[in-house]
Amino acid sequence: MGFMKSSRHAALAIGGLALAFASNAVLADSAGKWTSGKEVYDKVCGYCHEPNPGLGPNIKGAHPRDVRERVRQGHRAMPSFRQSEIDEQALAQLIDFLK
């Protein structure tokens, strides 16, 4: 049973890293060019935070302070995002979209 649990955690970690690298490719192309909070969610957050059970929790309706903190500082498997990747305006738009 321990092996199965370890294998599952390893698979989730590898999947999370793959998604983080995919997100970084999107960020490199889009930094400073976000047009809406929905776009940020669709291209960055939605990979893990789908409304249906995803890799991470559903973040629709999350408290704005928590969203800001998690985006800037990361949390567990979630990477942090610099202002050069998701600027303050885009972060504010994302928070509004998640309300």
GROMACS elastic network, one bead per residue, 0.5 to 0.9 nm:
[ bonds ]
;  ai    aj funct       b0    kb
    1     4     6  0.52776   500
    1     5     6  0.64116   500
    1     6     6  0.87222   500
    2     5     6  0.51296   500
    2     6     6  0.61001   500
    2     7     6  0.84930   500
    3     6     6  0.50579   500
    3     7     6  0.59879   500
    3     8     6  0.85007   500
    4     7     6  0.50217   500
    4     8     6  0.60864   500
    4     9     6  0.86054   500
    5     8     6  0.51128   500
    5     9     6  0.62341   500
    5    10     6  0.86020   500
    6     9     6  0.51193   500
    6    10     6  0.61027   500
    6    11     6  0.85708   500
    7    10     6  0.50346   500
    7    11     6  0.60982   500
    7    12     6  0.85727   500
    8    11     6  0.50682   500
    8    12     6  0.61489   500
    8    13     6  0.85544   500
    9    12     6  0.50732   500
    9    13     6  0.60792   500
    9    14     6  0.85851   500
   10    13     6  0.50570   500
   10    14     6  0.61349   500
   10    15     6  0.84801   500
   11    14     6  0.51611   500
   11    15     6  0.60221   500
   11    16     6  0.84469   500
   12    15     6  0.50149   500
   12    16     6  0.59600   500
   12    17     6  0.85593   500
   12    55     6  0.76802   500
   13    16     6  0.50105   500
   13    17     6  0.61938   500
   13    18     6  0.86305   500
   13    77     6  0.74369   500
   14    17     6  0.51161   500
   14    18     6  0.62069   500
   14    19     6  0.86491   500
   15    18     6  0.50898   500
   15    19     6  0.62239   500
   15    20     6  0.85797   500
   15    55     6  0.87847   500
   16    19     6  0.51159   500
   16    20     6  0.60961   500
   16    21     6  0.86779   500
   16    48     6  0.79823   500
   16    55     6  0.77269   500
   16    77     6  0.69783   500
   16    78     6  0.79710   500
   17    21     6  0.62202   500
   17    22     6  0.85843   500
   17    77     6  0.83578   500
   18    21     6  0.52143   500
   18    22     6  0.62480   500
   18    23     6  0.86052   500
   19    23     6  0.59917   500
   19    24     6  0.84900   500
   19    47     6  0.68309   500
   19    48     6  0.78586   500
   20    24     6  0.61415   500
   20    25     6  0.87388   500
   20    44     6  0.87080   500
   20    47     6  0.89088   500
   20    78     6  0.80903   500
   20    79     6  0.72435   500
   21    24     6  0.50112   500
   21    25     6  0.64009   500
   21    26     6  0.88544   500
   22    25     6  0.52010   500
   22    26     6  0.65709   500
   22    27     6  0.87372   500
   22    44     6  0.87244   500
   23    26     6  0.51111   500
   23    27     6  0.61228   500
   23    28     6  0.86484   500
   23    43     6  0.71570   500
   23    44     6  0.54996   500
   23    45     6  0.84733   500
   23    47     6  0.81389   500
   24    28     6  0.60407   500
   24    29     6  0.86685   500
   24    44     6  0.84325   500
   24    85     6  0.83526   500
   25    28     6  0.52173   500
   25    29     6  0.66233   500
   25    30     6  0.87866   500
   26    29     6  0.53320   500
   26    30     6  0.61048   500
   26    31     6  0.83629   500
   26    43     6  0.69374   500
   26    44     6  0.75132   500
   27    31     6  0.54034   500
   27    43     6  0.84961   500
   27    44     6  0.78272   500
   27    84     6  0.88225   500
   27    85     6  0.55588   500
   27    86     6  0.76926   500
   28    31     6  0.58988   500
   28    85     6  0.71132   500
   29    33     6  0.84091   500
   30    33     6  0.51228   500
   30    34     6  0.63452   500
   30    85     6  0.75979   500
   30    86     6  0.86657   500
   31    34     6  0.70150   500
   31    83     6  0.85658   500
   31    84     6  0.60274   500
   31    86     6  0.62605   500
   31    87     6  0.74786   500
   32    83     6  0.87375   500
   32    84     6  0.69472   500
   32    85     6  0.70520   500
   32    86     6  0.69586   500
   32    87     6  0.62458   500
   32    89     6  0.88638   500
   32    90     6  0.79673   500
   33    90     6  0.86621   500
   34    37     6  0.77545   500
   34    39     6  0.67617   500
   34    40     6  0.66887   500
   34    86     6  0.80561   500
   34    87     6  0.86156   500
   34    89     6  0.86624   500
   34    90     6  0.61230   500
   35    38     6  0.83913   500
   35    39     6  0.66322   500
   35    40     6  0.81973   500
   35    90     6  0.76914   500
   35    93     6  0.87968   500
   36    39     6  0.52173   500
   36    40     6  0.66315   500
   36    41     6  0.87833   500
   36    90     6  0.67677   500
   36    93     6  0.59314   500
   36    94     6  0.71830   500
   36    97     6  0.82431   500
   37    40     6  0.51278   500
   37    41     6  0.61859   500
   37    42     6  0.85635   500
   37    90     6  0.62052   500
   37    91     6  0.72469   500
   37    92     6  0.75728   500
   37    95     6  0.71122   500
   37    96     6  0.69849   500
   37    97     6  0.53265   500
   37    98     6  0.80365   500
   38    41     6  0.50062   500
   38    42     6  0.59487   500
   38    43     6  0.84633   500
   38    93     6  0.78869   500
   38    94     6  0.65622   500
   38    97     6  0.61033   500
   38    98     6  0.84439   500
   39    42     6  0.50676   500
   39    43     6  0.59648   500
   39    44     6  0.81684   500
   39    94     6  0.83239   500
   40    43     6  0.53681   500
   40    44     6  0.56286   500
   40    45     6  0.68530   500
   40    46     6  0.85257   500
   40    86     6  0.80529   500
   40    90     6  0.71981   500
   40    91     6  0.82135   500
   40    93     6  0.83981   500
   40    94     6  0.64350   500
   41    44     6  0.54450   500
   41    46     6  0.53938   500
   41    47     6  0.85491   500
   41    49     6  0.86509   500
   41    94     6  0.66772   500
   41    97     6  0.82795   500
   41    98     6  0.85718   500
   42    45     6  0.62637   500
   42    46     6  0.50054   500
   42    47     6  0.75407   500
   43    46     6  0.65305   500
   43    47     6  0.73839   500
   44    47     6  0.62909   500
   44    48     6  0.83648   500
   45    48     6  0.60777   500
   45    49     6  0.57575   500
   45    50     6  0.79447   500
   45    59     6  0.89379   500
   46    50     6  0.51163   500
   46    51     6  0.82639   500
   46    54     6  0.88536   500
   47    50     6  0.66641   500
   47    54     6  0.80724   500
   47    55     6  0.80930   500
   47    56     6  0.88809   500
   48    54     6  0.55934   500
   48    56     6  0.50925   500
   48    57     6  0.77471   500
   48    58     6  0.86288   500
   48    78     6  0.88962   500
   49    52     6  0.81604   500
   49    53     6  0.79356   500
   49    54     6  0.57259   500
   49    55     6  0.66179   500
   49    56     6  0.50568   500
   49    57     6  0.55912   500
   49    58     6  0.51527   500
   49    59     6  0.64031   500
   49    60     6  0.87396   500
   50    53     6  0.65580   500
   50    54     6  0.53320   500
   50    55     6  0.80254   500
   50    56     6  0.77919   500
   50    57     6  0.77528   500
   50    58     6  0.60926   500
   50    59     6  0.82643   500
   51    54     6  0.73781   500
   51    57     6  0.81776   500
   51    58     6  0.52478   500
   51    59     6  0.77683   500
   51    60     6  0.74535   500
   52    57     6  0.89308   500
   52    58     6  0.72919   500
   53    56     6  0.77308   500
   53    57     6  0.71914   500
   53    58     6  0.73251   500
   54    57     6  0.66736   500
   54    58     6  0.75770   500
   56    59     6  0.85358   500
   56    77     6  0.87903   500
   56    78     6  0.83001   500
   58    61     6  0.85178   500
   58    62     6  0.83661   500
   59    62     6  0.51913   500
   59    63     6  0.87815   500
   59    67     6  0.80327   500
   59    98     6  0.70239   500
   60    97     6  0.82968   500
   60    99     6  0.64473   500
   61    64     6  0.84938   500
   61    95     6  0.89878   500
   61    98     6  0.55371   500
   62    65     6  0.84664   500
   62    66     6  0.68261   500
   62    67     6  0.66121   500
   62    95     6  0.84616   500
   62    98     6  0.69264   500
   62    99     6  0.71334   500
   63    66     6  0.53144   500
   63    67     6  0.64136   500
   63    68     6  0.88217   500
   63    95     6  0.84517   500
   63    98     6  0.89018   500
   63    99     6  0.81261   500
   64    67     6  0.50981   500
   64    68     6  0.61647   500
   64    69     6  0.85353   500
   64    92     6  0.87894   500
   64    95     6  0.58214   500
   64    96     6  0.82989   500
   64    98     6  0.84626   500
   64    99     6  0.81764   500
   65    68     6  0.52280   500
   65    69     6  0.60951   500
   65    70     6  0.85881   500
   66    69     6  0.50838   500
   66    70     6  0.60209   500
   66    71     6  0.84583   500
   67    70     6  0.52495   500
   67    71     6  0.60419   500
   67    72     6  0.85749   500
   67    91     6  0.87066   500
   67    94     6  0.87806   500
   67    95     6  0.68933   500
   68    71     6  0.52563   500
   68    72     6  0.61842   500
   68    73     6  0.83892   500
   68    91     6  0.72348   500
   68    92     6  0.84971   500
   68    95     6  0.77874   500
   69    72     6  0.53455   500
   69    73     6  0.57267   500
   69    74     6  0.73527   500
   69    75     6  0.88223   500
   70    73     6  0.52358   500
   70    75     6  0.59142   500
   70    78     6  0.79387   500
   70    79     6  0.84522   500
   70    80     6  0.69189   500
   70    81     6  0.87801   500
   71    74     6  0.56333   500
   71    75     6  0.84486   500
   71    78     6  0.84725   500
   71    79     6  0.77466   500
   71    80     6  0.53960   500
   71    81     6  0.56361   500
   71    82     6  0.82604   500
   71    86     6  0.85377   500
   71    91     6  0.82164   500
   72    79     6  0.85980   500
   72    80     6  0.50618   500
   72    81     6  0.53723   500
   72    82     6  0.64296   500
   72    83     6  0.80325   500
   73    78     6  0.89696   500
   73    79     6  0.75506   500
   73    81     6  0.73926   500
   73    82     6  0.88813   500
   74    77     6  0.77475   500
   74    78     6  0.51982   500
   74    81     6  0.73948   500
   75    78     6  0.50885   500
   75    79     6  0.67823   500
   75    80     6  0.75777   500
   76    79     6  0.78277   500
   81    84     6  0.80453   500
   81    85     6  0.60416   500
   81    86     6  0.64012   500
   82    85     6  0.52387   500
   82    86     6  0.63043   500
   82    87     6  0.75605   500
   83    86     6  0.50471   500
   83    88     6  0.65830   500
   83    91     6  0.88961   500
   84    87     6  0.58839   500
   86    89     6  0.81044   500
   86    90     6  0.59198   500
   86    91     6  0.62410   500
   87    90     6  0.53345   500
   87    91     6  0.61559   500
   87    92     6  0.86983   500
   88    92     6  0.61234   500
   88    93     6  0.85695   500
   89    92     6  0.51459   500
   89    93     6  0.62370   500
   89    94     6  0.86269   500
   90    94     6  0.60770   500
   90    95     6  0.86091   500
   91    95     6  0.61912   500
   91    96     6  0.86347   500
   92    95     6  0.51015   500
   92    96     6  0.62605   500
   92    97     6  0.86321   500
   93    96     6  0.50856   500
   93    97     6  0.61365   500
   93    98     6  0.86989   500
   94    98     6  0.62329   500
   94    99     6  0.88798   500
   95    98     6  0.51954   500
   95    99     6  0.65601   500
   96    99     6  0.54343   500
